[in-house]
């Protein structure tokens, strides 16, 4: 495991814990949110389903 990989994992764990992106940015020491966003852009299928399912069911209700 590299230092970069551990930072990426840390950011992903904070994201899954629903920590605000700007707090993640500050904890990583990034000047730009775009840099932090690169750490957060990877979504897994569970995250996509979790976000989309309530919207889907709201539309068909």
Residue, then its C-alpha position, 0 to 999 in steps of 0.5 A: x500500500x502506498x501513501x497515495x492509496x491510503x489517502x484515497x482509502x481515507x477519503x472514500x471511507x469519509x465519503x461513505x460515512x457521509x462526511x461533507x466533501x469540503x471537510x474531506x478537502x480540508x482533512x486532506x490539505x487540498x487547496x482546490x476541491x477539484x483535487x479532492x473530487x478526484x479522490x471521491x469520483x469513484x462510485x461503486x454500484x451500491x452507492x449508485x443504487x442507494x442514491x437512485x432508488x429513492x428517486x425512482x420509487x418517488x417517481x412511480x408512487 
